[in-house]
């Protein structure tokens, strides 16, 4: 059976990335945590027992309970249906058996000669630290220096490096008497704090802030975790059609892709145009992750009325040079009506050999007429970011798309522009269809003050907030952000934050209006499900979905002239620093 092997988020990585490795990356974690937040996050990850609540968290936790809590929080899911317990005190298929087996594999648990793991024993703080460091892969230092040495800290102890590291990253704190109390037994509430802090250390982005002000516990509890009813019926129908259907040859029933056709049929019945399934042979969702391809240089999507429209047009591509624009709707390709065709089929028609011709008939909504375009396919190079000086003190950074590395490239661009004398900035997001919001958030951390919400995500049954956590060192830099109808998704997240906090001027034309969040679920056979999982809201809690963002200064570009860039420069030149 095909299984899910990874999930990527085009607009958010915070909520849906599976755990991809146990090595820690953060410098430290907060000294104090919000218990409500910790309980919610860990319960959402099935890391807490069903009876866990604030009233019964004062009892001591056992070794097996703590190991299960840590591994579950780090997204470990037992794969085997039949579990042979490696701990003699547990029967096979015991609920704790797979977690203890995994802990043994990670050297976090060592059975004695009789294979007894003493899993029912309670834990001390030091026991818990040893388990955490092994499971989470937290490195211990060879050399360490503690500014204020705890009263009960033995620098010559074999466990001194673990204690020193735990203090350094705030997994442990001293009490009012400057003592660690490493031999003190830990309770459920202590285990929850340690587990939550471990999550923050391993990957600070895996934890999200929760705004409880508008959502009571009853609403937050209503996560739909029920199994799909009648799933066996679907499997039996597929098997029956595969074995017994008489017109298999006539209907081109391929046993290898029977499941794919079923999934495609399901997604086509959904009202959301951004939820689609792609077979392993499809390249439509993959090419944007590359920096070049042969075609005409457009990104296509289905609108709410199942019209196939251009989401964006890449700069200096054949489509761009011919005059095609975002929001144009494709009617025909080489005279062939594409009304009933899928995204994959249309994409295949648009692609072809380099230097070959393709004729497009499109409908342009703002002109209310059909138009024909003759294009020559070419190699389209996507320069994801570029930068240069526009004047002696005005720098320009252009984003074609937000890639996974855009935040690092932005930092490099800013550093180089500053060396050239940049004190004012233009960020060009025109025809940027979006991309990875994690890198977009990291870039916004240079502008939005620490602790301010950058965006909210409205999921099926609750809303989460993403807060800025950077130094906002560009917050006072005079800024213009250029947008147009091809600026979508993550580009709109960026523009909305800049506009709501009045950090800079948004200039151009109304943006695309894509206010939803999709996951890319990649399976082991390389098939992909792109699925809408949330709507994102701007800092003022407003929705831009199907509405777009109206710039502070609305300005159309005449043909072959960049009046928007000219106006941006004139605006910044008037600002005295």
Residue pairs with C-beta under 8 A, 6 or more apart in sequence:
2 259
2 523
2 524
2 525
2 527
3 523
3 524
4 521
4 522
4 523
4 524
5 522
5 523
5 524
6 18
6 20
6 521
6 522
7 16
7 17
7 18
7 519
7 520
7 521
7 522
8 17
8 519
8 520
8 522
9 15
9 16
9 17
9 436
9 437
9 438
9 517
9 518
9 519
9 520
10 434
10 435
10 436
10 437
10 489
10 490
10 517
10 518
10 519
10 520
10 530
11 434
11 436
11 437
11 489
11 490
11 493
11 516
11 517
11 518
11 536
12 437
12 438
12 457
12 466
12 517
12 534
12 536
13 205
13 436
13 437
13 438
14 205
14 206
14 207
14 208
14 438
14 464
14 466
15 208
15 457
15 459
15 464
16 519
16 533
17 203
17 206
18 75
19 74
19 75
19 76
19 202
19 203
19 206
21 137
22 74
22 106
22 135
22 136
22 137
22 202
23 136
23 137
23 138
23 139
23 202
24 136
24 137
24 138
24 139
24 169
24 201
24 202
25 201
25 202
25 203
25 204
26 169
26 200
26 201
26 202
26 203
26 204
27 169
28 168
28 169
28 170
28 201
29 169
29 170
29 171
29 197
29 200
29 201
29 204
30 170
30 197
30 200
31 170
31 173
33 193
33 196
33 197
35 54
35 189
35 192
35 193
36 210
36 212
37 196
37 209
37 210
38 192
38 193
38 195
38 196
39 48
39 52
39 53
39 54
39 192
40 210
40 220
41 196
41 199
41 207
41 208
41 210
42 48
42 69
42 73
42 192
42 195
42 196
43 52
44 223
45 72
45 73
45 75
46 72
47 68
47 69
47 70
47 72
47 73
47 195
48 69
48 192
49 65
52 188
56 188
57 187
57 188
57 189
57 192
58 187
58 188
58 189
59 187
59 188
60 122
60 123
60 185
60 186
60 187
60 188
61 69
61 122
61 123
61 186
61 187
61 188
61 190
61 191
62 119
62 120
62 121
62 122
62 123
63 109
63 117
63 118
63 119
63 120
63 121
63 122
63 123
63 127
63 131
64 90
64 96
64 99
64 100
64 117
64 119
64 120
65 96
65 191
66 123
66 128
66 131
66 186
66 191
67 96
67 99
67 100
67 103
67 108
67 109
67 119
67 131
67 135
68 95
68 96
68 99
69 191
69 192
69 195
70 131
70 132
70 135
70 136
70 195
70 198
71 99
71 102
71 103
71 135
72 99
73 195
73 196
73 198
73 199
74 135
74 136
74 198
74 199
74 202
76 99
76 102
78 98
78 99
78 102
80 98
82 92
82 93
83 92
83 93
83 94
83 97
83 98
83 101
84 92
84 97
84 101
85 91
85 92
85 93
85 94
85 97
85 100
85 101
86 97
86 100
86 101
86 104
86 111
86 115
86 117
87 97
87 100
87 101
87 104
87 109
87 111
87 115
87 116
87 117
87 119
88 111
88 114
88 115
88 116
88 117
89 116
89 117
89 118
89 119
89 120
90 96
90 97
90 100
90 117
90 119
91 97
96 119
100 109
100 117
100 119
103 109
103 131
103 134
103 135
104 110
104 111
104 117
106 134
106 135
107 134
108 130
108 131
108 134
108 135
109 117
109 119
109 131
111 117
112 118
122 185
122 186
123 131
123 185
123 186
123 191
124 182
124 183
124 184
124 185
124 186
125 172
125 180
125 181
125 182
125 183
125 184
125 186
125 190
126 159
126 162
126 163
126 182
126 183
128 186
128 190
128 191
128 194
129 159
129 162
129 163
129 166
129 171
129 172
129 182
130 159
130 162
132 138
132 171
132 194
132 198
133 140
133 162
133 165
133 166
136 198
136 201
136 202
138 165
138 169
138 201
139 165
140 161
140 162
140 164
140 165
141 161
141 164
141 165
142 161
144 160
144 161
144 164
144 165
144 168
146 153
146 164
146 167
146 168
148 174
148 178
149 155
150 167
150 174
150 178
150 179
150 180
151 177
151 178
151 179
152 179
152 180
152 181
152 182
153 160
153 163
153 180
154 160
157 163
159 182
163 172
163 180
163 182
165 171
166 172
167 173
167 174
167 180
169 201
170 197
171 194
171 197
171 198
171 201
172 180
174 180
175 181
186 194
196 207
199 206
199 207
200 207
204 469
205 438
208 464
208 465
208 466
209 464
209 465
209 466
209 467
210 462
210 464
210 465
211 456
211 463
211 464
211 465
212 220
214 463
215 462
215 463
219 461
219 462
220 461
220 462
222 461
223 460
223 461
223 462
224 460
224 461
234 262
238 258
238 259
238 262
241 253
241 258
242 253
242 255
242 258
245 251
245 253
247 253
257 279
260 277
260 279
260 527
263 277
263 529
264 277
264 279
264 342
266 277
267 275
267 276
267 277
267 529
268 342
271 304
272 516
272 532
273 301
273 302
273 303
273 304
273 306
274 301
274 302
274 514
274 516
274 518
274 530
274 532
275 518
275 529
275 530
275 531
275 532
276 343
276 529
276 530
277 527
277 528
277 529
277 530
278 284
278 285
278 344
278 527
278 528
278 529
278 530
279 344
279 527
280 525
280 526
280 527
282 344
282 347
282 528
283 347
284 343
284 344
284 347
285 520
285 528
285 530
287 293
288 299
288 382
288 401
288 433
288 435
289 403
290 382
291 381
291 382
291 383
291 384
292 379
292 380
292 381
292 382
293 351
293 379
293 380
294 351
294 352
294 353
294 354
294 377
294 378
294 379
294 380
295 350
295 351
295 352
295 377
295 380
296 317
296 318
296 319
296 324
296 350
296 358
296 360
296 375
296 377
296 378
296 380
297 313
297 314
297 316
297 317
297 318
297 319
297 320
297 378
297 380
298 310
298 311
298 312
298 313
298 314
298 317
298 319
298 324
298 350
299 310
299 311
299 312
299 314
299 433
300 308
300 309
300 310
300 311
300 330
300 343
300 346
300 347
300 350
301 308
301 309
301 311
301 343
302 308
302 309
302 343
303 309
303 329
304 546
307 329
307 363
308 329
308 330
308 338
308 341
308 343
308 346
309 326
309 327
309 328
309 329
309 330
310 319
310 324
310 325
310 326
310 327
310 328
310 329
310 330
310 362
310 486
311 326
311 433
311 486
311 488
311 512
311 514
312 326
312 431
312 432
312 433
312 486
312 488
312 512
313 319
313 320
313 324
313 325
313 326
313 431
313 486
314 320
314 380
314 382
314 400
314 431
315 400
315 431
317 378
317 380
318 375
318 376
318 377
318 378
318 380
319 375
320 431
322 373
322 374
322 375
323 373
323 559
324 360
324 362
324 373
325 364
325 485
325 486
326 431
326 484
326 485
326 486
326 488
326 512
327 364
327 365
327 366
327 485
327 512
328 362
328 363
328 364
329 362
329 363
329 364
329 365
330 338
330 346
330 360
330 361
330 362
331 337
331 338
331 339
331 361
331 362
331 363
331 370
332 338
332 359
332 360
332 361
333 346
333 349
333 350
333 358
333 359
333 360
333 361
334 349
334 358
334 359
335 359
335 361
336 349
338 345
338 346
338 349
341 349
349 358
350 358
351 377
352 358
352 377
353 377
354 377
354 378
354 379
355 376
355 377
355 378
356 376
356 377
357 374
357 375
357 376
357 377
358 374
358 375
358 376
358 377
359 372
359 373
359 374
359 375
360 372
360 373
360 374
360 375
361 370
361 371
361 372
361 373
362 370
362 371
362 372
362 373
363 369
363 370
363 371
364 370
364 371
382 400
382 401
383 400
384 399
384 400
384 401
384 403
384 405
384 406
384 409
385 397
385 398
385 399
385 400
385 406
385 409
385 410
385 413
386 397
386 398
387 395
387 396
387 397
387 398
387 413
387 416
387 417
388 395
388 396
389 395
389 396
389 417
389 420
389 421
389 422
390 396
390 426
390 565
390 569
391 569
391 573
392 421
393 421
393 422
393 423
393 424
394 422
394 424
394 425
394 426
394 569
394 572
394 573
395 414
395 417
395 420
395 422
395 424
395 425
395 426
396 425
396 426
396 427
396 428
397 410
397 413
397 414
397 417
397 425
397 426
397 427
397 428
398 427
398 428
399 406
399 427
399 428
399 429
399 432
399 491
400 431
400 432
401 432
401 433
401 434
401 435
402 432
402 434
402 435
402 436
402 437
402 439
402 440
402 490
402 491
403 409
403 435
403 436
403 439
404 436
404 438
404 439
405 439
406 435
406 436
406 439
406 440
406 443
407 438
407 439
407 440
407 442
407 443
408 439
410 443
410 446
414 422
414 446
414 474
417 425
423 477
423 478
423 577
424 477
424 478
424 479
424 572
424 575
424 577
425 474
425 477
425 478
425 479
425 480
426 479
426 480
426 481
426 482
426 565
426 568
426 569
426 572
427 479
427 480
427 481
427 482
427 494
428 481
428 482
428 565
429 481
429 482
429 483
429 487
429 491
429 494
429 495
430 482
430 483
430 484
430 486
430 487
430 508
430 564
431 484
431 486
431 487
432 486
432 487
432 488
432 490
432 491
433 486
433 488
433 489
433 491
433 512
434 488
434 489
434 490
434 491
434 492
434 514
435 489
435 490
436 490
437 455
437 490
437 493
437 517
440 490
440 493
440 494
441 454
441 455
441 466
441 468
441 493
442 470
443 494
444 454
444 468
444 470
444 493
444 494
444 497
444 498
445 468
445 469
445 470
445 471
445 472
446 470
446 471
446 472
446 473
446 474
446 475
447 472
447 474
447 475
447 479
447 497
447 498
447 501
447 503
447 504
448 454
448 468
448 470
448 472
448 475
448 497
448 501
448 503
449 468
449 472
449 475
449 501
450 467
450 468
450 469
450 470
450 471
450 472
451 467
451 468
451 469
452 467
452 468
452 501
452 539
453 465
453 466
453 467
453 468
453 539
454 466
454 467
454 468
454 493
454 497
454 539
455 465
455 466
455 493
455 496
455 497
455 536
455 537
455 538
455 539
456 463
456 464
456 465
456 466
456 536
456 537
456 538
456 539
456 541
457 463
457 464
457 465
457 466
457 517
457 534
457 535
457 536
457 537
458 534
458 535
458 536
458 537
459 533
459 534
460 533
460 534
463 537
475 503
478 504
478 572
478 575
478 577
479 498
479 503
479 504
479 505
480 504
480 505
480 506
480 507
480 568
480 571
480 572
481 494
481 495
481 498
481 504
481 505
481 506
481 507
482 507
482 508
482 564
482 565
482 568
483 491
483 492
483 495
483 506
483 507
483 508
483 509
483 511
483 549
483 551
484 508
484 509
484 511
484 557
484 564
485 509
485 510
485 511
485 512
485 548
486 512
487 495
487 508
487 511
487 512
487 549
488 511
488 512
488 513
488 514
489 512
489 514
491 511
492 511
492 512
492 513
492 514
492 515
492 544
492 548
492 549
493 536
493 538
495 506
495 511
495 549
496 538
496 539
496 542
496 544
496 549
497 503
497 538
497 539
498 504
498 506
499 506
499 538
499 549
499 552
500 538
500 539
500 540
501 539
505 552
505 553
505 568
505 571
506 549
506 551
506 552
506 553
507 551
507 552
507 553
507 555
507 564
507 567
507 568
507 571
508 551
508 553
508 554
508 555
508 564
509 551
509 554
509 555
509 556
510 548
510 549
510 550
510 551
510 554
511 544
511 548
511 549
512 548
513 544
513 545
513 546
513 547
513 548
513 549
514 545
515 535
515 536
515 537
515 543
515 544
515 545
515 546
515 547
516 532
516 534
516 535
516 536
516 545
517 532
517 533
517 534
517 535
517 536
518 530
518 531
518 532
518 533
519 529
519 530
519 531
519 533
520 528
520 529
520 530
521 528
521 529
521 530
521 531
522 528
523 529
535 543
535 545
537 543
538 544
553 567
553 571
555 563
555 564
555 567
556 563
557 563
557 564
